[in-house]
Amino acid sequence: MEYVVIFEKCGNNYGAYVRDLPGCAVVGATLEEVRTLIAEAIAFHIEGLQAAGEVVPRPSAKLPVQSASEVSAALIEASQ
């Protein structure tokens, strides 16, 4: 499954979150670090949902509209 990830430049750092997985977010010093961290966070988030017996939300099929130069989006493969 591929989830849409929103990347943002936040001052001197970068952040990323997954709209389809509420609470799945990371912050890091570089965009490359954030890409690694969010991929790990997605896997961890899904594992936690499964362990708790909860439903894992399906990825949405739409990419968000980009409205600012500090914001970008990408599809990240969820490893399970």
Sequence and secondary structure as in RCSB ss.txt:
>XXXX:A:sequence
MEYVVIFEKCGNNYGAYVRDLPGCAVVGATLEEVRTLIAEAIAFHIEGLQAAGEVVPRPSAKLPVQSASEVSAAL
IEASQ
>XXXX:A:secstr
 EEEEEEEEETTEEEEEETTSTT EEEESSHHHHHHHHHHHHHHHHHHHHHTT       S      STTEEEEE
EE   
